[in-house]
Amino acid sequence: MTDVAFVTTCKGRLHHIQQTLPLMVAESPAEIVVVDYGCPQGAGDWVASNYPEVTVVRVDDDPGFCLPRARNLGAQKTSASWLCFIDADVKVTPGWTQWMAENLDPRCFYRAGMVNGERIKDTWGTVLCSRKAFADVGGYDEAFGGWGGEDDDLYERLKMFGYRELTYPAHFVDAIHHDDVERTLFHDIKDKELQFFVNRFYAEAKLDLLKIIGRELPLVERQSMMNKIKAEIMAWELERANATAGFTTTFSIPAWLPEPFRMLKTYTITLNMQNIDRTQVPPMNQATGVHRTTSR
């Protein structure tokens, strides 16, 4: 038994869990947690009936689906030294936990290795990190909404905190292929490209502020930033022919001075989307299509 906990989440993916959970159980990790995030198919009941050794966490207060929150809640119910976050549609192959026992270094975190020089997108979010590393960065950012972005944000913060990114052999994970309808079923934005713009803008602004002030903003402030950016991008979507969008946010943070004074540090982050020549650069749904300017 390897001292690792598998954490997976499910909302509307019972047909995937029924295929992938038996493979996780066969790997004999120290713990497995399935987060039933209001799954309309009753995934938690199926897990409890068929795999009583698996811990079920039930969330019934959110009609949508917040993957970062689901993963954080799942992690809170574990005690293993290592955490493996894996989606309900990812199948594991025999020998992975044995590889973990022989190779994991607490100074690192691990993602699937390259295949023919590229990382497989369908297993992009399957990651291994130590419990300490996860706690150091504060877990997943629950301000992220919709599909995608929360995984890259976690990886960037792990690296900022000094954890090195390494890889595990890609053949240990294989995703069940499905369409985008299932990916966005419980999100209000169904357009993956549009959601990418929202999350990309938010991640850039937030990470810049983290670098400046050395700590994460409180969740309520991050959610406010996300809501402002989402509103700007949604307004841009209504007039996409203009192909421009911008967002500016200002934060003031007090610092110590002898009484009766105090210092007030003000930071302004400005993000602009610019229309660029598509014949010379990759499509706009790649990161190079979002340009950043920062005023401090």
HUSUL-V708775 format. One record per run of one state. SS is the DSSP state (alpha for helix, beta for strand, coil for the rest). FROM is the first residue (numbers start at 0). TO is the last residue. If there is no record, write none. Layout:
# HUSUL-V708775
SS/FROM/TO  SS/FROM/TO
This chain:
# HUSUL-V708775
coil/0/0  beta/1/9  coil/10/12  alpha/13/25  coil/26/27  beta/28/36  coil/37/41  alpha/42/49  coil/50/53  beta/54/58  coil/59/65  alpha/66/75  coil/76/80  beta/81/84  coil/85/88  beta/89/91  coil/92/94  alpha/95/102  coil/103/106  beta/107/111  coil/112/113  beta/114/114  coil/115/116  beta/117/117  coil/118/119  alpha/120/122  coil/123/125  beta/126/129  alpha/130/135  coil/136/148  alpha/149/159  coil/160/162  beta/163/167  coil/168/168  alpha/169/171  beta/172/174  coil/175/178  alpha/179/183  coil/184/190  alpha/191/212  coil/213/217  alpha/218/237  coil/238/238  alpha/239/241  coil/242/243  beta/244/255  coil/256/260  beta/261/272  coil/273/285  alpha/286/288  coil/289/289  beta/290/294  coil/295/295
